[in-house]
Amino acid sequence: MTIKDLITKITTEVLNPVLILLFALATVVFVWGIINYVLGSQGEPAKVEKGKKMMLWGLVGMFIMASAWGIVKILCDFFGSCTEVIGK
């Protein structure tokens, strides 16, 4: 097994599913923050603050997942593997 095969296998079977799951989770947190913010704007300041914090952490999570996906893409390009997995 070459390093190219190892990186392709790790990317396809571990990293891609984990990144997709975490990105989806960050999106859910962001949307839940929006819901709390909108519902809290009806007169509950605590819900407004909670919504703001959840939206912020959702955005931070999405940024981290997008960055991780970019790092995986850079590694695949560097080693010349994973072109069929991530695409060009």
Secondary structure, DSSP 8 states (H G I E B T S, - for coil): --HHHHHHHHIIIIIHHHHHHHHHHHHHHHHHHHHHHHHHTTT-HHHHHHHHHHHHHHHHHHHHHHHHHHHHHHHHHHHT--HHHH--
